[in-house]
């Protein structure tokens, strides 16, 4: 479903958008829709990352700990060697 809206852009912005839409083989509307969607997703992901940081989660440390735990399991199960393919 689409909604029709009236938007105003500076001449420079709309010319750049037209050029990028043409380059990407898209209509101007489709290109602007995609650009707006990407911006909205960046905002959501940025807000989520900030909330995770504020909560004090250290995702990198957690991922490294998970990796070390996996290596310990491999060592116990496969005798310290690489897993059989």
N, C-alpha and C positions, 0 to 999 in steps of 0.2 A: 504494500500500500504506500502511496506517495501523497504528500501534501504540497500544494502549491502555495508559495509564499513570495512576497515581494521583498527583495533585498537591495541595498545600495552599496556599491563598491567604488573606490577611487578608480580613475581611469587606468592608472599604473597597475593596480591589483588585478583588475578584470582582464587587462591585456596579458599579463603574466599567466593568469589562470587559463585564458584561451590558448596561449602558446603551449602550456603544459598539457592541457587536455588534448590538443591536436597531436603533440608528441606521443602521448600515451594511447592514442587511438580511441579516445572517449569523447562523449558529448560534454559540453561545458557543465551541464547539470550533474551528470554522473561524476565528473571530476571533483566538483565542489562538494557533492554529497560524500564522496570518499575522503576528501581532505577534512571535512568537518567531523566525520566519524572517527578518523585517525586522531584528530585533536582531542575529541571527547574521551577516547580510550586512553590516550596519554595522561589526561587529567585524572582519570579513575585510577590508573596504575600508579601514578605519582602520589596520589592521596593514600593509596593502600600502602605503598612503601614507607611513607612518612608515619603512618599509624603503626606499622610493624616496628620501625625504629623507636617510636615513642614507647611502645610496649616493652622495649628492651630485648627483643628477640635478636639473637645473633645468628642469622641464617647461614652465613658462611661457616661459622664454628660448628653449627649443627650438622651441616653437610659434610664437613671434614671428619667429625666424630662418627657419622654414619659410615663414611668410607673406611675409617680405621676399624670399625666394628665388623664390616664386611670382610676386611682383610684378615681379622682375627678368626672369623668363622671359616674362611678359606684355609687358613693355616691349620686349624683344628681338624677340618674335614679332609684336606688334601695334603697334609704333611708339609706345609710351607711352600710347596711348589705351585707353579701355575696350574690352574684348573685344566682338566683335559678338555680338548675341543669337541 
